[in-house]
Every structure is written in structure tokens, then in C-alpha cells.
Amino acid sequence: MSDNMNRFLGDTPARVLLKLILISLFVGVVMSAFNWSPLDILYGFENFARRIWNLGFGAIERFADYFLLGAIVVVPCFIILRLLSYRR
């Protein structure tokens, strides 16, 4: 059982706990120095996702505008050319 636990954690539970404590202390000091909070990180991810979402739909909207602008010219020309070649 403990061999499976060590394999899962990557080391003994005591050493993993010690590493987690030290890393948590370091991250806490850095976050305090930059005056960050966990909610700031969550809000940052939310804003990032919202910007990507809006950017994606903005790109789709521009694509649709270009497509419709071109289709206004291309589709009637295609129909006219097909009608002219159909008579032959």
C-alpha cells in the first residue's frame, strides 16, 4: 500500500508534505509582494477567457462580413455565367 502511495505522490508522504509547505510559503511571499490575491488570479483567468471568446466571435463576424461582401458579387456572376453556358 505504501509503495503505491509513494509511486502516486512521487516520494514519501512526509517529503511531499515538506515540499508543498516550502513551495506554498514561497508562493505566498511572492503573491504578497505583488499584492495579489487568489481572487485576482481567478478574475484574471475570467477576463482572459472573456477576451478570447469576444475575439473569436469578432473574427467570425469579420469573416462573415467578407464572405457576404464577396458573395454579393460572385453568386450573381456565377449564375449569369451558368445561364450563358447552358444555352450552348
PyMOL Python script that loads the backbone (N, CA, C, O; Angstrom):
from pymol import cmd

cmd.read_pdbstr("""\
ATOM      1  N   MET A   1       0.822  -1.196   0.000  1.00  0.00           N
ATOM      2  CA  MET A   1       0.000   0.000   0.000  1.00  0.00           C
ATOM      3  C   MET A   1       0.863   1.254   0.000  1.00  0.00           C
ATOM      4  O   MET A   1       0.606   2.182  -0.768  1.00  0.00           O
ATOM      5  N   SER A   2       1.892   1.293   0.861  1.00  0.00           N
ATOM      6  CA  SER A   2       2.723   2.490   0.928  1.00  0.00           C
ATOM      7  C   SER A   2       3.560   2.642  -0.349  1.00  0.00           C
ATOM      8  O   SER A   2       3.887   3.759  -0.751  1.00  0.00           O
ATOM      9  N   ASP A   3       3.905   1.510  -0.986  1.00  0.00           N
ATOM     10  CA  ASP A   3       4.645   1.592  -2.247  1.00  0.00           C
ATOM     11  C   ASP A   3       3.788   2.246  -3.329  1.00  0.00           C
ATOM     12  O   ASP A   3       4.285   3.051  -4.116  1.00  0.00           O
ATOM     13  N   ASN A   4       2.507   1.901  -3.367  1.00  0.00           N
ATOM     14  CA  ASN A   4       1.596   2.544  -4.315  1.00  0.00           C
ATOM     15  C   ASN A   4       1.431   4.028  -3.999  1.00  0.00           C
ATOM     16  O   ASN A   4       1.363   4.857  -4.906  1.00  0.00           O
ATOM     17  N   MET A   5       1.368   4.360  -2.706  1.00  0.00           N
ATOM     18  CA  MET A   5       1.228   5.752  -2.290  1.00  0.00           C
ATOM     19  C   MET A   5       2.475   6.549  -2.684  1.00  0.00           C
ATOM     20  O   MET A   5       2.366   7.670  -3.182  1.00  0.00           O
ATOM     21  N   ASN A   6       3.644   5.977  -2.463  1.00  0.00           N
ATOM     22  CA  ASN A   6       4.888   6.650  -2.843  1.00  0.00           C
ATOM     23  C   ASN A   6       4.961   6.839  -4.353  1.00  0.00           C
ATOM     24  O   ASN A   6       5.401   7.889  -4.824  1.00  0.00           O
ATOM     25  N   ARG A   7       4.544   5.854  -5.103  1.00  0.00           N
ATOM     26  CA  ARG A   7       4.553   5.961  -6.559  1.00  0.00           C
ATOM     27  C   ARG A   7       3.583   7.047  -7.016  1.00  0.00           C
ATOM     28  O   ARG A   7       3.887   7.819  -7.926  1.00  0.00           O
ATOM     29  N   PHE A   8       2.421   7.099  -6.383  1.00  0.00           N
ATOM     30  CA  PHE A   8       1.422   8.107  -6.747  1.00  0.00           C
ATOM     31  C   PHE A   8       1.912   9.515  -6.430  1.00  0.00           C
ATOM     32  O   PHE A   8       1.767  10.417  -7.255  1.00  0.00           O
ATOM     33  N   LEU A   9       2.487   9.715  -5.254  1.00  0.00           N
ATOM     34  CA  LEU A   9       2.945  11.042  -4.837  1.00  0.00           C
ATOM     35  C   LEU A   9       4.289  11.425  -5.448  1.00  0.00           C
ATOM     36  O   LEU A   9       4.594  12.611  -5.580  1.00  0.00           O
ATOM     37  N   GLY A  10       5.089  10.441  -5.817  1.00  0.00           N
ATOM     38  CA  GLY A  10       6.399  10.718  -6.371  1.00  0.00           C
ATOM     39  C   GLY A  10       7.499  10.685  -5.337  1.00  0.00           C
ATOM     40  O   GLY A  10       8.675  10.778  -5.689  1.00  0.00           O
ATOM     41  N   ASP A  11       7.152  10.556  -4.074  1.00  0.00           N
ATOM     42  CA  ASP A  11       8.110  10.493  -2.969  1.00  0.00           C
ATOM     43  C   ASP A  11       7.333  10.065  -1.730  1.00  0.00           C
ATOM     44  O   ASP A  11       6.142   9.767  -1.811  1.00  0.00           O
ATOM     45  N   THR A  12       7.998  10.035  -0.602  1.00  0.00           N
ATOM     46  CA  THR A  12       7.294   9.659   0.628  1.00  0.00           C
ATOM     47  C   THR A  12       6.329  10.771   1.006  1.00  0.00           C
ATOM     48  O   THR A  12       6.569  11.931   0.671  1.00  0.00           O
ATOM     49  N   PRO A  13       5.243  10.443   1.695  1.00  0.00           N
ATOM     50  CA  PRO A  13       4.268  11.479   2.065  1.00  0.00           C
ATOM     51  C   PRO A  13       4.876  12.621   2.886  1.00  0.00           C
ATOM     52  O   PRO A  13       4.504  13.780   2.699  1.00  0.00           O
ATOM     53  N   ALA A  14       5.806  12.306   3.791  1.00  0.00           N
ATOM     54  CA  ALA A  14       6.415  13.349   4.618  1.00  0.00           C
ATOM     55  C   ALA A  14       7.240  14.319   3.763  1.00  0.00           C
ATOM     56  O   ALA A  14       7.170  15.531   3.967  1.00  0.00           O
ATOM     57  N   ARG A  15       8.002  13.808   2.831  1.00  0.00           N
ATOM     58  CA  ARG A  15       8.822  14.666   1.975  1.00  0.00           C
ATOM     59  C   ARG A  15       7.942  15.496   1.037  1.00  0.00           C
ATOM     60  O   ARG A  15       8.228  16.667   0.786  1.00  0.00           O
ATOM     61  N   VAL A  16       6.882  14.891   0.526  1.00  0.00           N
ATOM     62  CA  VAL A  16       5.962  15.648  -0.337  1.00  0.00           C
ATOM     63  C   VAL A  16       5.306  16.762   0.462  1.00  0.00           C
ATOM     64  O   VAL A  16       5.166  17.878  -0.040  1.00  0.00           O
ATOM     65  N   LEU A  17       4.902  16.484   1.691  1.00  0.00           N
ATOM     66  CA  LEU A  17       4.286  17.492   2.551  1.00  0.00           C
ATOM     67  C   LEU A  17       5.264  18.626   2.820  1.00  0.00           C
ATOM     68  O   LEU A  17       4.877  19.793   2.770  1.00  0.00           O
ATOM     69  N   LEU A  18       6.519  18.308   3.103  1.00  0.00           N
ATOM     70  CA  LEU A  18       7.537  19.328   3.340  1.00  0.00           C
ATOM     71  C   LEU A  18       7.750  20.186   2.095  1.00  0.00           C
ATOM     72  O   LEU A  18       7.852  21.408   2.204  1.00  0.00           O
ATOM     73  N   LYS A  19       7.818  19.577   0.929  1.00  0.00           N
ATOM     74  CA  LYS A  19       7.985  20.318  -0.320  1.00  0.00           C
ATOM     75  C   LYS A  19       6.791  21.244  -0.566  1.00  0.00           C
ATOM     76  O   LYS A  19       6.959  22.397  -0.962  1.00  0.00           O
ATOM     77  N   LEU A  20       5.586  20.725  -0.325  1.00  0.00           N
ATOM     78  CA  LEU A  20       4.391  21.548  -0.522  1.00  0.00           C
ATOM     79  C   LEU A  20       4.370  22.736   0.430  1.00  0.00           C
ATOM     80  O   LEU A  20       3.959  23.829   0.040  1.00  0.00           O
ATOM     81  N   ILE A  21       4.807  22.542   1.675  1.00  0.00           N
ATOM     82  CA  ILE A  21       4.849  23.642   2.642  1.00  0.00           C
ATOM     83  C   ILE A  21       5.829  24.710   2.175  1.00  0.00           C
ATOM     84  O   ILE A  21       5.507  25.897   2.201  1.00  0.00           O
ATOM     85  N   LEU A  22       7.028  24.298   1.745  1.00  0.00           N
ATOM     86  CA  LEU A  22       8.036  25.265   1.305  1.00  0.00           C
ATOM     87  C   LEU A  22       7.592  26.020   0.056  1.00  0.00           C
ATOM     88  O   LEU A  22       7.766  27.236  -0.027  1.00  0.00           O
ATOM     89  N   ILE A  23       7.025  25.317  -0.904  1.00  0.00           N
ATOM     90  CA  ILE A  23       6.557  25.972  -2.131  1.00  0.00           C
ATOM     91  C   ILE A  23       5.399  26.917  -1.817  1.00  0.00           C
ATOM     92  O   ILE A  23       5.331  28.012  -2.376  1.00  0.00           O
ATOM     93  N   SER A  24       4.490  26.511  -0.932  1.00  0.00           N
ATOM     94  CA  SER A  24       3.363  27.366  -0.554  1.00  0.00           C
ATOM     95  C   SER A  24       3.851  28.635   0.128  1.00  0.00           C
ATOM     96  O   SER A  24       3.319  29.718  -0.116  1.00  0.00           O
ATOM     97  N   LEU A  25       4.862  28.507   0.984  1.00  0.00           N
ATOM     98  CA  LEU A  25       5.432  29.669   1.651  1.00  0.00           C
ATOM     99  C   LEU A  25       6.058  30.619   0.633  1.00  0.00           C
ATOM    100  O   LEU A  25       5.845  31.829   0.707  1.00  0.00           O
ATOM    101  N   PHE A  26       6.818  30.093  -0.304  1.00  0.00           N
ATOM    102  CA  PHE A  26       7.449  30.916  -1.347  1.00  0.00           C
ATOM    103  C   PHE A  26       6.399  31.620  -2.199  1.00  0.00           C
ATOM    104  O   PHE A  26       6.510  32.819  -2.455  1.00  0.00           O
ATOM    105  N   VAL A  27       5.387  30.889  -2.638  1.00  0.00           N
ATOM    106  CA  VAL A  27       4.330  31.475  -3.474  1.00  0.00           C
ATOM    107  C   VAL A  27       3.568  32.537  -2.689  1.00  0.00           C
ATOM    108  O   VAL A  27       3.201  33.572  -3.245  1.00  0.00           O
ATOM    109  N   GLY A  28       3.327  32.291  -1.399  1.00  0.00           N
ATOM    110  CA  GLY A  28       2.654  33.281  -0.559  1.00  0.00           C
ATOM    111  C   GLY A  28       3.442  34.568  -0.434  1.00  0.00           C
ATOM    112  O   GLY A  28       2.863  35.654  -0.469  1.00  0.00           O
ATOM    113  N   VAL A  29       4.775  34.463  -0.285  1.00  0.00           N
ATOM    114  CA  VAL A  29       5.624  35.653  -0.190  1.00  0.00           C
ATOM    115  C   VAL A  29       5.603  36.430  -1.508  1.00  0.00           C
ATOM    116  O   VAL A  29       5.490  37.656  -1.503  1.00  0.00           O
ATOM    117  N   VAL A  30       5.710  35.728  -2.629  1.00  0.00           N
ATOM    118  CA  VAL A  30       5.691  36.394  -3.937  1.00  0.00           C
ATOM    119  C   VAL A  30       4.350  37.068  -4.173  1.00  0.00           C
ATOM    120  O   VAL A  30       4.304  38.207  -4.639  1.00  0.00           O
ATOM    121  N   MET A  31       3.252  36.379  -3.857  1.00  0.00           N
ATOM    122  CA  MET A  31       1.926  36.974  -4.062  1.00  0.00           C
ATOM    123  C   MET A  31       1.727  38.181  -3.155  1.00  0.00           C
ATOM    124  O   MET A  31       1.114  39.169  -3.561  1.00  0.00           O
ATOM    125  N   SER A  32       2.233  38.109  -1.949  1.00  0.00           N
ATOM    126  CA  SER A  32       2.126  39.240  -1.045  1.00  0.00           C
ATOM    127  C   SER A  32       2.955  40.419  -1.543  1.00  0.00           C
ATOM    128  O   SER A  32       2.529  41.568  -1.419  1.00  0.00           O
ATOM    129  N   ALA A  33       4.129  40.153  -2.102  1.00  0.00           N
ATOM    130  CA  ALA A  33       4.982  41.225  -2.615  1.00  0.00           C
ATOM    131  C   ALA A  33       4.317  41.954  -3.781  1.00  0.00           C
ATOM    132  O   ALA A  33       4.469  43.168  -3.917  1.00  0.00           O
ATOM    133  N   PHE A  34       3.590  41.232  -4.615  1.00  0.00           N
ATOM    134  CA  PHE A  34       2.901  41.848  -5.753  1.00  0.00           C
ATOM    135  C   PHE A  34       1.474  42.270  -5.412  1.00  0.00           C
ATOM    136  O   PHE A  34       0.742  42.759  -6.273  1.00  0.00           O
ATOM    137  N   ASN A  35       1.085  42.079  -4.155  1.00  0.00           N
ATOM    138  CA  ASN A  35      -0.262  42.433  -3.685  1.00  0.00           C
ATOM    139  C   ASN A  35      -1.340  41.725  -4.488  1.00  0.00           C
ATOM    140  O   ASN A  35      -2.345  42.327  -4.866  1.00  0.00           O
ATOM    141  N   TRP A  36      -1.124  40.453  -4.743  1.00  0.00           N
ATOM    142  CA  TRP A  36      -2.092  39.615  -5.451  1.00  0.00           C
ATOM    143  C   TRP A  36      -2.876  38.793  -4.448  1.00  0.00           C
ATOM    144  O   TRP A  36      -2.395  38.481  -3.358  1.00  0.00           O
ATOM    145  N   SER A  37      -4.085  38.453  -4.836  1.00  0.00           N
ATOM    146  CA  SER A  37      -4.891  37.526  -4.039  1.00  0.00           C
ATOM    147  C   SER A  37      -5.366  36.404  -4.955  1.00  0.00           C
ATOM    148  O   SER A  37      -5.337  36.548  -6.177  1.00  0.00           O
ATOM    149  N   PRO A  38      -5.800  35.294  -4.380  1.00  0.00           N
ATOM    150  CA  PRO A  38      -6.318  34.211  -5.240  1.00  0.00           C
ATOM    151  C   PRO A  38      -7.497  34.661  -6.100  1.00  0.00           C
ATOM    152  O   PRO A  38      -7.659  34.183  -7.223  1.00  0.00           O
ATOM    153  N   LEU A  39      -8.318  35.570  -5.590  1.00  0.00           N
ATOM    154  CA  LEU A  39      -9.439  36.065  -6.397  1.00  0.00           C
ATOM    155  C   LEU A  39      -8.941  36.874  -7.593  1.00  0.00           C
ATOM    156  O   LEU A  39      -9.556  36.838  -8.659  1.00  0.00           O
ATOM    157  N   ASP A  40      -7.833  37.604  -7.429  1.00  0.00           N
ATOM    158  CA  ASP A  40      -7.262  38.335  -8.571  1.00  0.00           C
ATOM    159  C   ASP A  40      -6.870  37.369  -9.676  1.00  0.00           C
ATOM    160  O   ASP A  40      -7.060  37.661 -10.857  1.00  0.00           O
ATOM    161  N   ILE A  41      -6.331  36.234  -9.302  1.00  0.00           N
ATOM    162  CA  ILE A  41      -5.940  35.234 -10.302  1.00  0.00           C
ATOM    163  C   ILE A  41      -7.172  34.686 -11.003  1.00  0.00           C
ATOM    164  O   ILE A  41      -7.173  34.530 -12.224  1.00  0.00           O
ATOM    165  N   LEU A  42      -8.224  34.391 -10.240  1.00  0.00           N
ATOM    166  CA  LEU A  42      -9.463  33.899 -10.848  1.00  0.00           C
ATOM    167  C   LEU A  42     -10.077  34.935 -11.777  1.00  0.00           C
ATOM    168  O   LEU A  42     -10.531  34.604 -12.872  1.00  0.00           O
ATOM    169  N   TYR A  43     -10.089  36.204 -11.335  1.00  0.00           N
ATOM    170  CA  TYR A  43     -10.627  37.263 -12.183  1.00  0.00           C
ATOM    171  C   TYR A  43      -9.778  37.430 -13.440  1.00  0.00           C
ATOM    172  O   TYR A  43     -10.306  37.715 -14.516  1.00  0.00           O
ATOM    173  N   GLY A  44      -8.471  37.254 -13.306  1.00  0.00           N
ATOM    174  CA  GLY A  44      -7.593  37.330 -14.473  1.00  0.00           C
ATOM    175  C   GLY A  44      -7.910  36.247 -15.481  1.00  0.00           C
ATOM    176  O   GLY A  44      -7.962  36.514 -16.681  1.00  0.00           O
ATOM    177  N   PHE A  45      -8.124  35.014 -15.007  1.00  0.00           N
ATOM    178  CA  PHE A  45      -8.500  33.928 -15.910  1.00  0.00           C
ATOM    179  C   PHE A  45      -9.857  34.196 -16.555  1.00  0.00           C
ATOM    180  O   PHE A  45     -10.057  33.915 -17.737  1.00  0.00           O
ATOM    181  N   GLU A  46     -10.784  34.739 -15.773  1.00  0.00           N
ATOM    182  CA  GLU A  46     -12.107  35.039 -16.320  1.00  0.00           C
ATOM    183  C   GLU A  46     -12.010  36.104 -17.412  1.00  0.00           C
ATOM    184  O   GLU A  46     -12.623  35.969 -18.470  1.00  0.00           O
ATOM    185  N   ASN A  47     -11.238  37.164 -17.154  1.00  0.00           N
ATOM    186  CA  ASN A  47     -11.068  38.217 -18.169  1.00  0.00           C
ATOM    187  C   ASN A  47     -10.371  37.682 -19.409  1.00  0.00           C
ATOM    188  O   ASN A  47     -10.732  38.041 -20.530  1.00  0.00           O
ATOM    189  N   PHE A  48      -9.369  36.819 -19.214  1.00  0.00           N
ATOM    190  CA  PHE A  48      -8.666  36.226 -20.344  1.00  0.00           C
ATOM    191  C   PHE A  48      -9.624  35.393 -21.195  1.00  0.00           C
ATOM    192  O   PHE A  48      -9.623  35.504 -22.421  1.00  0.00           O
ATOM    193  N   ALA A  49     -10.435  34.565 -20.551  1.00  0.00           N
ATOM    194  CA  ALA A  49     -11.386  33.733 -21.285  1.00  0.00           C
ATOM    195  C   ALA A  49     -12.418  34.597 -22.007  1.00  0.00           C
ATOM    196  O   ALA A  49     -12.805  34.303 -23.138  1.00  0.00           O
ATOM    197  N   ARG A  50     -12.855  35.655 -21.347  1.00  0.00           N
ATOM    198  CA  ARG A  50     -13.845  36.541 -21.967  1.00  0.00           C
ATOM    199  C   ARG A  50     -13.254  37.246 -23.186  1.00  0.00           C
ATOM    200  O   ARG A  50     -13.938  37.392 -24.199  1.00  0.00           O
ATOM    201  N   ARG A  51     -11.997  37.687 -23.107  1.00  0.00           N
ATOM    202  CA  ARG A  51     -11.350  38.347 -24.247  1.00  0.00           C
ATOM    203  C   ARG A  51     -11.163  37.377 -25.409  1.00  0.00           C
ATOM    204  O   ARG A  51     -11.397  37.741 -26.562  1.00  0.00           O
ATOM    205  N   ILE A  52     -10.747  36.155 -25.119  1.00  0.00           N
ATOM    206  CA  ILE A  52     -10.596  35.153 -26.172  1.00  0.00           C
ATOM    207  C   ILE A  52     -11.944  34.880 -26.813  1.00  0.00           C
ATOM    208  O   ILE A  52     -12.043  34.799 -28.037  1.00  0.00           O
ATOM    209  N   TRP A  53     -12.983  34.737 -26.001  1.00  0.00           N
ATOM    210  CA  TRP A  53     -14.335  34.478 -26.504  1.00  0.00           C
ATOM    211  C   TRP A  53     -14.778  35.615 -27.431  1.00  0.00           C
ATOM    212  O   TRP A  53     -15.260  35.369 -28.536  1.00  0.00           O
ATOM    213  N   ASN A  54     -14.610  36.855 -26.974  1.00  0.00           N
ATOM    214  CA  ASN A  54     -15.020  38.004 -27.786  1.00  0.00           C
ATOM    215  C   ASN A  54     -14.167  38.138 -29.035  1.00  0.00           C
ATOM    216  O   ASN A  54     -14.679  38.471 -30.104  1.00  0.00           O
ATOM    217  N   LEU A  55     -12.883  37.884 -28.912  1.00  0.00           N
ATOM    218  CA  LEU A  55     -12.012  37.950 -30.071  1.00  0.00           C
ATOM    219  C   LEU A  55     -12.399  36.903 -31.099  1.00  0.00           C
ATOM    220  O   LEU A  55     -12.398  37.176 -32.300  1.00  0.00           O
ATOM    221  N   GLY A  56     -12.730  35.711 -30.636  1.00  0.00           N
ATOM    222  CA  GLY A  56     -13.132  34.648 -31.553  1.00  0.00           C
ATOM    223  C   GLY A  56     -14.384  35.002 -32.319  1.00  0.00           C
ATOM    224  O   GLY A  56     -14.445  34.807 -33.533  1.00  0.00           O
ATOM    225  N   PHE A  57     -15.382  35.517 -31.633  1.00  0.00           N
ATOM    226  CA  PHE A  57     -16.615  35.866 -32.323  1.00  0.00           C
ATOM    227  C   PHE A  57     -16.441  37.119 -33.168  1.00  0.00           C
ATOM    228  O   PHE A  57     -17.129  37.277 -34.177  1.00  0.00           O
ATOM    229  N   GLY A  58     -15.544  38.006 -32.784  1.00  0.00           N
ATOM    230  CA  GLY A  58     -15.246  39.157 -33.625  1.00  0.00           C
ATOM    231  C   GLY A  58     -14.610  38.722 -34.930  1.00  0.00           C
ATOM    232  O   GLY A  58     -14.905  39.278 -35.988  1.00  0.00           O
ATOM    233  N   ALA A  59     -13.734  37.725 -34.858  1.00  0.00           N
ATOM    234  CA  ALA A  59     -13.094  37.204 -36.075  1.00  0.00           C
ATOM    235  C   ALA A  59     -14.124  36.514 -36.958  1.00  0.00           C
ATOM    236  O   ALA A  59     -14.080  36.652 -38.181  1.00  0.00           O
ATOM    237  N   ILE A  60     -15.040  35.780 -36.362  1.00  0.00           N
ATOM    238  CA  ILE A  60     -16.091  35.108 -37.141  1.00  0.00           C
ATOM    239  C   ILE A  60     -16.991  36.150 -37.799  1.00  0.00           C
ATOM    240  O   ILE A  60     -17.416  35.981 -38.942  1.00  0.00           O
ATOM    241  N   GLU A  61     -17.275  37.224 -37.072  1.00  0.00           N
ATOM    242  CA  GLU A  61     -18.123  38.280 -37.635  1.00  0.00           C
ATOM    243  C   GLU A  61     -17.430  38.953 -38.824  1.00  0.00           C
ATOM    244  O   GLU A  61     -18.066  39.215 -39.845  1.00  0.00           O
ATOM    245  N   ARG A  62     -16.121  39.234 -38.693  1.00  0.00           N
ATOM    246  CA  ARG A  62     -15.383  39.814 -39.821  1.00  0.00           C
ATOM    247  C   ARG A  62     -15.349  38.862 -41.003  1.00  0.00           C
ATOM    248  O   ARG A  62     -15.501  39.283 -42.149  1.00  0.00           O
ATOM    249  N   PHE A  63     -15.150  37.574 -40.726  1.00  0.00           N
ATOM    250  CA  PHE A  63     -15.146  36.573 -41.786  1.00  0.00           C
ATOM    251  C   PHE A  63     -16.490  36.557 -42.501  1.00  0.00           C
ATOM    252  O   PHE A  63     -16.540  36.511 -43.730  1.00  0.00           O
ATOM    253  N   ALA A  64     -17.578  36.595 -41.738  1.00  0.00           N
ATOM    254  CA  ALA A  64     -18.911  36.585 -42.328  1.00  0.00           C
ATOM    255  C   ALA A  64     -19.138  37.840 -43.168  1.00  0.00           C
ATOM    256  O   ALA A  64     -19.746  37.772 -44.236  1.00  0.00           O
ATOM    257  N   ASP A  65     -18.649  38.988 -42.689  1.00  0.00           N
ATOM    258  CA  ASP A  65     -18.799  40.221 -43.470  1.00  0.00           C
ATOM    259  C   ASP A  65     -18.070  40.122 -44.803  1.00  0.00           C
ATOM    260  O   ASP A  65     -18.624  40.487 -45.840  1.00  0.00           O
ATOM    261  N   TYR A  66     -16.837  39.633 -44.787  1.00  0.00           N
ATOM    262  CA  TYR A  66     -16.070  39.480 -46.029  1.00  0.00           C
ATOM    263  C   TYR A  66     -16.738  38.470 -46.954  1.00  0.00           C
ATOM    264  O   TYR A  66     -16.806  38.679 -48.165  1.00  0.00           O
ATOM    265  N   PHE A  67     -17.231  37.374 -46.377  1.00  0.00           N
ATOM    266  CA  PHE A  67     -17.885  36.341 -47.163  1.00  0.00           C
ATOM    267  C   PHE A  67     -19.132  36.897 -47.860  1.00  0.00           C
ATOM    268  O   PHE A  67     -19.324  36.683 -49.057  1.00  0.00           O
ATOM    269  N   LEU A  68     -19.965  37.601 -47.118  1.00  0.00           N
ATOM    270  CA  LEU A  68     -21.189  38.150 -47.708  1.00  0.00           C
ATOM    271  C   LEU A  68     -20.879  39.220 -48.746  1.00  0.00           C
ATOM    272  O   LEU A  68     -21.555  39.302 -49.771  1.00  0.00           O
ATOM    273  N   LEU A  69     -19.867  40.036 -48.492  1.00  0.00           N
ATOM    274  CA  LEU A  69     -19.480  41.060 -49.454  1.00  0.00           C
ATOM    275  C   LEU A  69     -19.030  40.428 -50.762  1.00  0.00           C
ATOM    276  O   LEU A  69     -19.407  40.888 -51.839  1.00  0.00           O
ATOM    277  N   GLY A  70     -18.227  39.378 -50.670  1.00  0.00           N
ATOM    278  CA  GLY A  70     -17.786  38.681 -51.876  1.00  0.00           C
ATOM    279  C   GLY A  70     -18.906  37.916 -52.544  1.00  0.00           C
ATOM    280  O   GLY A  70     -18.967  37.856 -53.772  1.00  0.00           O
ATOM    281  N   ALA A  71     -19.804  37.321 -51.749  1.00  0.00           N
ATOM    282  CA  ALA A  71     -20.896  36.531 -52.313  1.00  0.00           C
ATOM    283  C   ALA A  71     -21.869  37.400 -53.098  1.00  0.00           C
ATOM    284  O   ALA A  71     -22.490  36.935 -54.053  1.00  0.00           O
ATOM    285  N   ILE A  72     -22.001  38.654 -52.698  1.00  0.00           N
ATOM    286  CA  ILE A  72     -22.895  39.563 -53.422  1.00  0.00           C
ATOM    287  C   ILE A  72     -22.429  39.740 -54.867  1.00  0.00           C
ATOM    288  O   ILE A  72     -23.247  39.955 -55.762  1.00  0.00           O
ATOM    289  N   VAL A  73     -21.141  39.651 -55.092  1.00  0.00           N
ATOM    290  CA  VAL A  73     -20.603  39.798 -56.443  1.00  0.00           C
ATOM    291  C   VAL A  73     -20.470  38.451 -57.135  1.00  0.00           C
ATOM    292  O   VAL A  73     -20.818  38.319 -58.308  1.00  0.00           O
ATOM    293  N   VAL A  74     -19.973  37.456 -56.423  1.00  0.00           N
ATOM    294  CA  VAL A  74     -19.623  36.172 -57.040  1.00  0.00           C
ATOM    295  C   VAL A  74     -20.857  35.360 -57.428  1.00  0.00           C
ATOM    296  O   VAL A  74     -20.892  34.804 -58.525  1.00  0.00           O
ATOM    297  N   VAL A  75     -21.850  35.273 -56.582  1.00  0.00           N
ATOM    298  CA  VAL A  75     -23.012  34.419 -56.852  1.00  0.00           C
ATOM    299  C   VAL A  75     -23.789  34.894 -58.080  1.00  0.00           C
ATOM    300  O   VAL A  75     -24.106  34.066 -58.934  1.00  0.00           O
ATOM    301  N   PRO A  76     -24.109  36.173 -58.212  1.00  0.00           N
ATOM    302  CA  PRO A  76     -24.791  36.591 -59.452  1.00  0.00           C
ATOM    303  C   PRO A  76     -23.948  36.357 -60.707  1.00  0.00           C
ATOM    304  O   PRO A  76     -24.481  35.960 -61.743  1.00  0.00           O
ATOM    305  N   CYS A  77     -22.629  36.602 -60.624  1.00  0.00           N
ATOM    306  CA  CYS A  77     -21.760  36.328 -61.776  1.00  0.00           C
ATOM    307  C   CYS A  77     -21.770  34.849 -62.117  1.00  0.00           C
ATOM    308  O   CYS A  77     -21.805  34.489 -63.293  1.00  0.00           O
ATOM    309  N   PHE A  78     -21.742  33.992 -61.119  1.00  0.00           N
ATOM    310  CA  PHE A  78     -21.783  32.548 -61.347  1.00  0.00           C
ATOM    311  C   PHE A  78     -23.084  32.142 -62.027  1.00  0.00           C
ATOM    312  O   PHE A  78     -23.081  31.356 -62.975  1.00  0.00           O
ATOM    313  N   ILE A  79     -24.194  32.684 -61.535  1.00  0.00           N
ATOM    314  CA  ILE A  79     -25.495  32.342 -62.121  1.00  0.00           C
ATOM    315  C   ILE A  79     -25.568  32.822 -63.567  1.00  0.00           C
ATOM    316  O   ILE A  79     -26.038  32.096 -64.442  1.00  0.00           O
ATOM    317  N   ILE A  80     -25.108  34.032 -63.815  1.00  0.00           N
ATOM    318  CA  ILE A  80     -25.130  34.555 -65.189  1.00  0.00           C
ATOM    319  C   ILE A  80     -24.261  33.706 -66.096  1.00  0.00           C
ATOM    320  O   ILE A  80     -24.685  33.366 -67.201  1.00  0.00           O
ATOM    321  N   LEU A  81     -23.059  33.354 -65.664  1.00  0.00           N
ATOM    322  CA  LEU A  81     -22.165  32.538 -66.479  1.00  0.00           C
ATOM    323  C   LEU A  81     -22.765  31.143 -66.719  1.00  0.00           C
ATOM    324  O   LEU A  81     -22.631  30.607 -67.819  1.00  0.00           O
ATOM    325  N   ARG A  82     -23.412  30.556 -65.732  1.00  0.00           N
ATOM    326  CA  ARG A  82     -24.033  29.259 -65.910  1.00  0.00           C
ATOM    327  C   ARG A  82     -25.198  29.331 -66.895  1.00  0.00           C
ATOM    328  O   ARG A  82     -25.388  28.423 -67.704  1.00  0.00           O
ATOM    329  N   LEU A  83     -25.975  30.410 -66.827  1.00  0.00           N
ATOM    330  CA  LEU A  83     -27.092  30.579 -67.773  1.00  0.00           C
ATOM    331  C   LEU A  83     -26.570  30.774 -69.200  1.00  0.00           C
ATOM    332  O   LEU A  83     -27.144  30.248 -70.154  1.00  0.00           O
ATOM    333  N   LEU A  84     -25.500  31.518 -69.334  1.00  0.00           N
ATOM    334  CA  LEU A  84     -24.931  31.737 -70.677  1.00  0.00           C
ATOM    335  C   LEU A  84     -24.318  30.458 -71.233  1.00  0.00           C
ATOM    336  O   LEU A  84     -24.421  30.210 -72.434  1.00  0.00           O
ATOM    337  N   SER A  85     -23.694  29.650 -70.410  1.00  0.00           N
ATOM    338  CA  SER A  85     -23.091  28.401 -70.908  1.00  0.00           C
ATOM    339  C   SER A  85     -24.146  27.304 -71.073  1.00  0.00           C
ATOM    340  O   SER A  85     -23.892  26.337 -71.791  1.00  0.00           O
ATOM    341  N   TYR A  86     -25.295  27.409 -70.453  1.00  0.00           N
ATOM    342  CA  TYR A  86     -26.349  26.432 -70.560  1.00  0.00           C
ATOM    343  C   TYR A  86     -26.976  26.457 -71.958  1.00  0.00           C
ATOM    344  O   TYR A  86     -27.407  25.420 -72.462  1.00  0.00           O
ATOM    345  N   ARG A  87     -27.027  27.624 -72.577  1.00  0.00           N
ATOM    346  CA  ARG A  87     -27.637  27.761 -73.889  1.00  0.00           C
ATOM    347  C   ARG A  87     -26.814  27.075 -74.962  1.00  0.00           C
ATOM    348  O   ARG A  87     -27.350  26.747 -76.021  1.00  0.00           O
ATOM    349  N   ARG A  88     -25.562  26.851 -74.733  1.00  0.00           N
ATOM    350  CA  ARG A  88     -24.705  26.271 -75.758  1.00  0.00           C
ATOM    351  C   ARG A  88     -24.885  24.819 -75.868  1.00  0.00           C
ATOM    352  O   ARG A  88     -24.232  24.177 -76.690  1.00  0.00           O
TER     353      ARG A  88
END
""", "prot")
cmd.dss("prot")
cmd.show_as("cartoon", "prot")
cmd.util.cbc("prot")
cmd.orient("prot")
